[in-house]
Amino acid sequence: MATIAPPDAVEALPLDLPPVERRAAMPAGFRAGGAAVGIKASGRPDLAIVATAVGPDGRPFQAAAAAVFTPNAFAAAPVRLSQAHLAASGGAAGTGHGWAQAIVSTSGCANAATGPAGDADQDRVAELLAAAVGAPVERTLLLSTGVIGTRLPLDRIEPGIAALAPTLAATDGALEAAAVALRTTDSRTKLATTSLTVPDPDGLAVRSIRVSGIAKGVGMIHPRMATMLAVLLTDAAVEPAVLHGLLRAATARTWNQLSVDGDTSTNDTVFLLASGAAGGARVEAGSAAARDLGKAIEAVARDLARQQAADGEGATTLITCQVSGAVDDADARAVARAVVSSSLVKAAAHGRDPNWGRIAGAAGNARLADAPVLEAGGLAPADAAARGGAQARVEPDRLRIAIVGQPVFDGAAGGPLPFDREVARAAMDAPEILIRLDLGLGDGTGEAFGCDLTEAYVIENSEYTT
């Protein structure tokens, strides 16, 4: 987010990110595919594999890998095994980065809260994937999504991996097939891509770098380190630790600002792999190339997060809350997150009711993210530890609120403003509702994404396992 406060709280905040296309675009050095193997009772695609391609030397690319995982105490077997594999492949335990050659996703079964048997099942999936793509088992990463407390159907997954692996392709269509196979209750496939240029090692020319992402998740989504499943790929050359720093920063400003229903999942995972296949100079920490790559990663993550919010279970509209004038970006993100997470705001959005009192109430109750998220978002460790979970600073006599371009509250002008409610209601009947707040306290900015709360959400989740 650009850290400038606009002169009013009506217009959308400017973005300092590259443009994104919503399409599959395979970065160099990868191959992928998706298939239906019978995990889902519906018969829809439910197995996806993303793997590194064979390089000019006849050997598979070794991709730098970074990840962000759920902090849920019931973290699923694929989360825990992926963490162990990243540590075994070169990253220290708990750092969330290492090396990888393949990712597998099984959709329709979360393999969470399944005990030692579930762990053994996940180990077997990793072994099957490693054998199928010719990789060491510790260079495999795993995703699962679906009903908690159910075992993986290995009798279907084993032949499924064996059949899918030989068909993996380095094409845009193959990446889209993997994205389709990630889905559970998603109504739409989620894809995003952008590109940038970096200098050659000699500094005399530039190379084009691609960043692409696929994601799933429209329920059990709420900010806390990661809030769904996503796979991001780039052909940039970058070390795992540098890649992890870029991913954590992007996640703090995008997926940690996404809320559908206030619940976090046992399986939330974001993987970012870098093949290095595009060539060019290695991206070094703190360099201009790292800044540009970080913006590209954030642009893809932001767009995928917006797609997920818009496709929230039962949703009819995307809610975007943008905040300016905060004491700093961390406070701004806290206020924006509180607004989109409010059940009352979400219900008002569904009814196209410009009820600014609910927005003000949510803003006044905002609390900052946990310390690890604040640190990922740019705060120094000591500051993050001191401020984690603290109340954001909001002063009613400085606050300004606008809904879909209509100023509705100005604390400095006495509070409530006259506005045409019917005009506002009509403007809210749209694919996206923009809520703008200016806190009048500084130059901090932030945004968050959510959706309306509908009867369809309640119906779908009241019958999820039956």
C-alpha positions in Angstrom: 0.0 0.0 0.0 1.2 3.5 -0.8 1.7 5.3 2.6 -0.1 8.5 1.6 -3.4 9.8 3.1 -5.7 11.2 0.4 -7.5 14.5 1.1 -10.8 12.7 1.6 -12.1 9.4 2.7 -14.1 8.7 -0.4 -11.8 7.6 -3.2 -10.0 4.3 -3.3 -6.4 4.3 -2.1 -3.7 4.3 -4.8 -1.8 1.0 -5.2 1.9 0.7 -5.9 1.7 -2.8 -7.3 2.0 -4.2 -10.9 -1.1 -5.1 -12.8 -2.4 -8.7 -12.5 -4.2 -10.8 -15.1 -6.7 -13.5 -13.9 -5.4 -16.3 -16.0 -3.1 -19.3 -15.8 0.4 -18.6 -17.0 3.0 -21.2 -16.2 6.4 -19.8 -15.1 9.5 -21.5 -16.6 10.8 -24.5 -14.8 7.5 -26.0 -13.7 4.9 -28.6 -14.8 1.5 -29.4 -13.4 -1.7 -31.3 -13.8 -5.0 -32.2 -12.2 -7.3 -35.2 -12.2 -10.4 -36.8 -10.6 -9.4 -39.9 -8.7 -12.5 -40.4 -6.5 -11.6 -38.6 -3.3 -14.7 -36.4 -3.8 -18.0 -38.1 -3.9 -19.1 -35.7 -6.6 -16.5 -37.1 -9.1 -15.0 -33.6 -9.7 -11.2 -33.2 -10.0 -9.6 -33.7 -6.6 -5.9 -34.4 -7.1 -3.4 -31.8 -8.2 0.4 -32.0 -8.7 2.8 -29.2 -9.3 6.4 -30.2 -9.9 9.7 -28.8 -11.2 10.5 -29.4 -14.9 13.7 -31.0 -16.3 16.4 -28.4 -16.9 18.9 -28.1 -19.7 21.3 -30.3 -17.9 18.7 -33.2 -17.9 18.0 -32.9 -14.2 14.9 -31.5 -12.5 15.1 -27.9 -11.2 15.6 -27.6 -7.5 13.1 -24.9 -6.4 13.7 -22.6 -3.5 10.6 -23.0 -1.3 8.9 -20.8 1.2 5.7 -21.4 3.2 3.3 -19.8 5.6 1.1 -22.2 7.7 -1.9 -22.1 10.0 -1.0 -21.7 13.7 -4.1 -23.8 14.6 -3.3 -26.3 17.4 -5.1 -28.9 15.3 -2.8 -28.3 12.3 -3.4 -31.1 9.9 -1.0 -33.9 8.9 0.0 -32.3 5.6 0.9 -29.1 7.4 3.1 -30.8 9.9 4.8 -33.1 7.3 5.5 -30.1 5.0 7.1 -28.2 7.9 9.3 -31.2 8.6 10.3 -31.6 4.9 11.2 -27.9 4.6 13.4 -28.2 7.7 15.0 -31.4 6.3 15.7 -30.0 2.9 17.8 -27.1 4.1 15.9 -24.8 6.4 16.1 -24.8 10.2 13.1 -26.2 12.0 10.3 -23.6 12.2 11.8 -21.2 9.6 9.3 -22.2 6.8 11.7 -22.4 4.0 13.9 -25.0 2.2 14.0 -26.7 -1.2 11.3 -28.6 -3.1 10.6 -30.5 -6.3 6.9 -31.3 -6.0 3.6 -30.3 -4.3 0.6 -32.6 -4.2 -2.9 -31.5 -3.2 -5.7 -33.9 -2.2 -9.1 -32.2 -2.2 -12.1 -33.7 -0.3 -10.4 -34.9 2.8 -8.5 -32.6 5.2 -6.6 -35.4 7.0 -6.8 -33.3 10.2 -7.4 -34.7 13.7 -6.8 -38.2 12.4 -4.1 -39.2 14.8 -1.1 -41.4 14.1 -3.0 -43.2 11.3 -3.5 -40.0 9.5 0.2 -39.1 9.8 1.1 -42.5 8.3 -1.4 -41.9 5.5 0.3 -38.5 4.7 3.8 -40.1 4.8 2.6 -42.6 2.3 1.3 -39.9 0.0 4.7 -38.2 0.2 6.4 -41.4 -0.7 4.1 -42.0 -3.7 4.7 -38.5 -5.0 8.5 -38.7 -4.5 8.6 -42.0 -6.5 6.3 -40.7 -9.2 8.3 -37.5 -10.0 11.8 -38.9 -9.1 12.4 -36.6 -6.1 13.8 -37.2 -2.6 10.8 -37.6 -0.2 12.0 -34.6 1.9 11.6 -32.4 -1.2 7.9 -33.0 -1.5 5.2 -30.7 0.0 1.7 -31.6 0.7 -1.8 -29.9 0.8 -5.1 -31.4 1.8 -8.5 -29.8 2.1 -12.0 -31.0 3.0 -13.8 -32.6 5.9 -11.9 -32.7 9.2 -11.6 -36.1 10.9 -11.7 -38.3 7.8 -8.9 -40.6 6.5 -7.3 -40.2 3.1 -8.5 -42.9 0.7 -5.1 -44.2 -0.2 -6.6 -46.9 -2.4 -7.7 -44.2 -4.8 -4.8 -41.7 -4.3 -2.0 -44.3 -5.0 -3.2 -45.2 -8.5 -4.2 -41.5 -9.0 -0.7 -40.2 -8.5 0.8 -43.0 -10.6 -1.5 -42.1 -13.5 -1.3 -38.3 -13.2 2.5 -37.8 -12.7 3.5 -38.9 -16.3 1.0 -36.5 -17.8 2.3 -33.4 -16.1 2.9 -30.6 -18.6 4.6 -27.2 -18.6 1.6 -25.4 -20.1 -0.9 -22.8 -18.9 -3.7 -25.3 -19.3 -1.9 -27.8 -17.0 -1.6 -25.1 -14.3 -5.3 -24.3 -14.6 -6.2 -28.0 -14.3 -4.3 -28.0 -11.0 -6.2 -25.0 -9.9 -9.5 -26.7 -10.7 -8.5 -29.7 -8.7 -7.7 -27.6 -5.6 -11.3 -26.5 -5.2 -13.9 -27.7 -2.7 -16.8 -25.4 -2.2 -15.4 -22.8 -4.5 -17.7 -21.8 -7.3 -14.9 -20.3 -9.4 -11.3 -21.3 -10.2 -8.8 -18.8 -8.8 -5.9 -17.7 -11.0 -3.5 -14.7 -11.1 -0.3 -13.8 -12.8 2.0 -10.9 -13.4 5.6 -10.3 -14.6 8.6 -8.1 -14.0 12.1 -7.7 -15.3 15.5 -8.3 -13.6 19.0 -7.7 -14.9 21.3 -10.4 -16.3 24.3 -11.2 -14.2 26.4 -9.0 -16.5 24.0 -6.1 -15.9 23.8 -5.4 -19.6 20.5 -6.9 -20.3 17.3 -7.8 -18.5 15.3 -11.0 -18.2 11.5 -11.3 -17.8 10.3 -13.0 -14.6 6.9 -14.5 -14.2 4.9 -14.8 -10.9 1.7 -16.9 -11.0 -0.6 -18.2 -8.4 -3.5 -20.6 -7.9 -5.7 -20.8 -4.8 -8.8 -22.3 -3.2 -10.9 -21.3 -0.2 -14.2 -19.6 0.4 -15.0 -20.7 3.9 -13.2 -21.2 7.3 -11.3 -18.0 6.3 -10.1 -15.5 8.8 -6.8 -13.6 9.4 -4.0 -15.6 11.1 -0.9 -16.2 9.1 -2.6 -17.9 6.2 -6.2 -18.4 5.4 -6.7 -21.0 2.7 -4.6 -23.1 0.3 -2.5 -21.3 -2.3 0.5 -22.2 -4.5 2.6 -19.4 -6.0 5.3 -20.0 -8.6 8.0 -17.9 -10.0 10.9 -18.6 -12.3 13.2 -16.0 -10.5 16.5 -17.1 -9.0 16.3 -16.5 -5.3 17.5 -18.2 -2.1 14.9 -19.8 0.2 15.4 -17.4 3.1 15.0 -14.3 0.9 11.9 -15.9 -0.7 10.4 -16.5 2.7 10.9 -12.9 3.8 9.1 -11.7 0.6 6.2 -14.2 1.2 5.7 -13.3 4.8 5.5 -9.6 4.0 3.0 -10.2 1.2 0.9 -12.5 3.3 0.7 -9.9 6.2 -0.8 -7.4 3.8 -3.1 -9.7 1.8 -4.2 -13.1 3.1 -4.0 -11.9 6.7 -6.4 -9.2 5.7 -9.0 -11.6 4.3 -12.0 -12.8 6.3 -15.1 -14.7 5.2 -16.6 -16.1 8.4 -14.3 -15.6 11.4 -13.0 -19.2 11.5 -9.5 -20.4 10.7 -8.7 -23.8 9.2 -6.6 -26.6 10.3 -5.0 -26.8 6.9 -4.2 -23.2 5.9 -1.0 -23.2 3.8 0.7 -20.9 1.2 3.6 -22.3 -0.8 5.9 -20.2 -2.9 8.4 -21.9 -5.2 11.1 -20.3 -7.2 12.7 -22.4 -10.0 15.4 -20.0 -11.1 14.7 -21.2 -14.7 14.4 -17.6 -16.1 18.0 -17.0 -15.5 19.2 -13.5 -14.7 21.0 -12.3 -11.6 20.1 -13.9 -8.3 17.7 -11.8 -6.3 19.5 -10.6 -3.2 17.8 -9.5 0.0 17.3 -5.7 0.2 18.0 -5.2 -3.5 15.9 -3.3 -6.0 15.1 -6.7 -7.6 13.9 -8.1 -4.3 11.6 -5.0 -3.9 10.2 -5.5 -7.4 9.8 -9.3 -6.9 8.1 -8.7 -3.5 5.6 -6.3 -5.2 4.8 -8.9 -7.9 4.3 -11.6 -5.2 2.0 -9.2 -3.3 0.1 -8.3 -6.4 -0.7 -11.9 -7.1 -1.5 -12.7 -3.5 -3.8 -9.6 -3.2 -5.7 -10.5 -6.3 -6.2 -14.1 -5.2 -7.4 -12.9 -1.8 -9.9 -10.6 -3.5 -11.1 -13.5 -5.6 -11.6 -15.7 -2.5 -13.5 -13.0 -0.7 -15.8 -12.3 -3.6 -16.5 -16.1 -3.8 -17.1 -16.5 -0.1 -19.6 -19.2 0.6 -23.1 -17.8 -0.1 -21.6 -14.3 -0.8 -23.3 -11.9 -3.2 -20.8 -9.0 -2.9 -17.1 -8.3 -2.1 -16.5 -5.9 0.8 -13.3 -3.9 0.6 -12.4 -1.7 3.5 -9.5 0.8 3.0 -8.1 2.9 5.8 -5.9 5.9 5.7 -4.7 8.4 8.3 -3.7 5.8 10.9 -0.7 6.2 13.2 1.0 3.5 11.1 0.2 0.8 8.6 -0.2 -1.9 11.3 -3.0 0.2 13.0 -4.6 0.8 9.6 -4.7 -2.9 8.7 -6.2 -3.7 12.2 -9.1 -1.3 11.6 -9.7 -2.5 8.1 -9.7 -6.1 9.3 -12.1 -5.4 12.1 -14.6 -3.8 9.7 -14.7 -6.7 7.2 -14.7 -9.3 10.0 -17.8 -7.8 11.7 -20.8 -10.0 11.4 -23.0 -6.9 11.7 -21.2 -5.1 8.9 -21.4 -8.2 6.8 -25.1 -8.5 7.4 -25.7 -4.9 6.6 -23.8 -5.3 3.3 -26.1 -8.2 2.4 -29.1 -6.0 3.1 -27.5 -3.1 1.2 -28.0 -1.1 4.3 -25.6 1.9 4.7 -25.5 1.5 8.4 -22.3 3.4 9.3 -22.8 2.9 13.0 -21.8 -0.7 12.6 -18.6 0.4 10.8 -17.7 2.9 13.5 -18.3 0.3 16.2 -16.1 -2.3 14.5 -13.4 0.3 14.0 -13.5 1.4 17.6 -13.0 -2.3 18.7 -10.1 -3.0 16.4 -7.1 -4.8 17.7 -3.7 -5.3 16.1 -2.6 -8.7 14.7 -0.5 -11.2 16.6 3.2 -10.3 17.0 4.5 -12.7 14.3 2.1 -11.1 11.8 3.1 -7.6 12.8 6.8 -8.5 12.4 6.1 -10.0 9.0 4.4 -6.8 8.0 7.5 -4.7 8.8 7.5 -3.9 12.6 10.8 -4.5 14.5 10.6 -7.6 16.7 10.5 -5.6 20.0 7.7 -3.3 18.7 5.8 -6.3 17.3 6.0 -8.1 20.7 4.9 -5.0 22.6 2.0 -4.2 20.3 0.7 -7.6 19.3 -3.1 -7.8 20.1 -3.2 -4.2 21.4 -6.1 -1.9 20.6 -5.7 0.2 17.5 -5.8 4.0 18.0 -9.1 5.4 16.8 -10.4 8.9 17.9 -14.0 9.5 17.1 -13.6 13.3 16.7 -11.1 12.7 13.9 -12.7 9.7 12.2 -14.3 10.0 8.7 -16.3 7.3 7.0 -17.6 6.9 3.5 -19.7 4.0 2.0 -19.6 3.5 -1.8 -18.4 7.1 -2.3 -21.0 8.6 0.1 -19.6 10.5 3.1 -21.6 9.4 6.1 -19.7 10.4 9.2 -17.1 13.2 10.0 -16.1 13.4 13.6 -14.5 16.8 13.2 -17.7 18.2 11.7 -19.9 16.9 14.5 -20.4 13.3 13.6 -23.3 12.1 11.4 -23.6 13.6 7.9 -26.8 14.0 5.9 -26.8 11.7 2.9 -29.3 10.1 0.5 -29.8 6.5 1.9 -31.7 5.3 -1.2 -28.8 6.5 -3.4 -26.4 4.7 -1.1 -28.5 1.5 -1.1 -28.6 1.5 -4.9 -24.8 1.9 -5.1 -24.3 -0.9 -2.6 -26.2 -3.3 -4.9 -23.0 -4.1 -6.8 -20.3 -6.8 -7.1 -18.1 -4.8 -4.7 -18.8 -2.4 -1.8 -16.0 0.0 -0.9 -15.9 1.2 2.7 -13.4 4.1 3.3 -12.2 5.3 6.6 -9.7 8.1 7.4 -8.5 8.2 11.0 -6.9 11.6 10.9 -4.0 10.5 13.0 -1.0 9.9 10.7 0.0 8.5 7.3 -0.6 4.8 7.9 -2.7 2.9 5.3 -4.2 -0.6 5.0 -6.9 -2.6 3.5 -8.9 -5.8 4.1 -11.3 -8.0 2.1 -14.5 -9.7 3.1 -17.9 -10.6 1.9 -21.5 -10.3 3.0 -23.1 -12.8 5.4 -26.1 -14.6 3.8 -28.7 -17.2 4.4 -26.9 -19.4 1.8 -23.8 -19.5 4.0 -25.8 -20.8 7.0 -27.5 -23.4 4.9 -24.4 -24.6 3.2 -22.5 -25.0 6.5 -25.4 -26.5 8.4 -25.3 -29.4 6.0 -21.6 -29.6 5.2 -21.0 -33.3 6.2 -24.5 -34.6 5.5 
